Amino acid sequence: MSPSAVPPIGERIRQERMRKGVSARGLAREIGVSASLISQIETDKSQPSVSTLYAITTALGISIEDIFAPVDGAEPAGDGGGQGGGDVRVDMVVPPAGVAVAPSEAAAEPASASVPETISALRHLGSSRRRVGPVVRASEREVLTLDSGVTWELLGQVPDAHTDFLRITYQPGGSSSSSGLLMRHSGTEYGHVLSGELVLTLGFEEHHLHAGDSVSFDSTMPHAYRNDGTEPAVGIWFVLERPA
């Protein structure tokens, strides 16, 4: 398989941070990381972990789903419905409480734009997101590689469906957080392990997941994943957002 490359997320994060008038130091302080890490992520010298990416998207008001979308005037990959260039829906979520838990995904950002000004102009309630599909070939998947040995592949996207549909791979030793922090976010999470093994920390309990096992839980419950095995753990995950 030769997956489609996702546009660098660092520039997307930097654009949104500047649009919101937030300094790199201020963003770092809000999510509890160093300013140098934010700089490294924005210049694509470092990839965020799953939990750090959730924290950044919450702070900036963009969604995990739309991290895959092209930046500025780029055409959306796999857009079978002609939705690129339309407005996007904005969903607000309440940031999680507690200092030991990383925040998560929140709203949305433009799926694509025909002119630079639409980076800020196309943020209106009730508008549509881009479409990915209806058929996504294995060789055409948009792939996002994160820190801590985690890879996300976008399997499809329907405008206004508010669902993250992902094929997730945890390499041996990979985890959702390089710091070991749990995360929580709006919505409901469903996952099915295709191969390998995963350890799910859910609240105060640990669950060892094997091929064929499935999970479903309220995503506001603190959770994290890690692969303690010797082979990659692969699964299909749905995260159903909860619109405000």
MOWOWO-V209720 format. One record per residue. RES is the residue in one small letter. NEAR is the number of other ideal C-beta (glycine too) atoms within 12 Angstrom. Layout:
RES/NEAR  RES/NEAR
//
This chain:
m/14  s/10  p/25  s/26  a/20  v/32  p/28  p/25  i/39  g/29  e/22  r/39  i/42  r/28  q/26  e/35  r/32  m/19  r/23  k/24  g/11  v/25  s/17  a/29  r/17  g/18  l/34  a/27  r/17  e/23  i/39  g/25  v/33  s/18  a/21  s/15  l/31  i/33  s/22  q/22  i/36  e/31  t/18  d/20  k/15  s/26  q/30  p/41  s/35  v/44  s/42  t/39  l/45  y/44  a/41  i/46  t/42  t/35  a/34  l/41  g/30  i/43  s/44  i/48  e/44  d/44  i/40  f/45  a/43  p/33  v/30  d/27  g/19  a/28  e/21  p/38  a/30  g/34  d/33  g/21  g/24  g/15  q/31  g/32  g/29  g/30  d/28  v/39  r/33  v/28  d/36  m/21  v/31  v/16  p/27  p/31  a/11  g/16  v/12  a/20  v/31  a/38  p/38  s/44  e/44  a/36  a/35  a/43  e/44  p/43  a/47  s/36  a/30  s/21  v/14  p/17  e/14  t/26  i/30  s/22  a/18  l/33  r/32  h/17  l/17  g/16  s/24  s/29  r/41  r/43  r/30  v/40  g/25  p/16  v/15  v/29  r/20  a/16  s/15  e/24  r/31  e/39  v/31  l/35  t/27  l/36  d/28  s/31  g/27  v/41  t/31  w/37  e/35  l/38  l/31  g/31  q/41  v/24  p/32  d/26  a/27  h/33  t/30  d/43  f/30  l/36  r/33  i/41  t/34  y/40  q/25  p/20  g/18  g/35  s/33  s/43  s/36  s/26  s/25  g/19  l/32  l/36  m/43  r/38  h/42  s/34  g/32  t/23  e/39  y/23  g/34  h/24  v/32  l/24  s/23  g/29  e/28  l/42  v/28  l/35  t/30  l/27  g/18  f/11  e/16  e/17  h/24  h/22  l/31  h/22  a/20  g/13  d/21  s/21  v/31  s/21  f/25  d/21  s/35  t/29  m/27  p/32  h/39  a/39  y/40  r/35  n/34  d/23  g/24  t/12  e/20  p/25  a/40  v/29  g/36  i/27  w/41  f/28  v/37  l/25  e/35  r/22  p/21  a/16
//
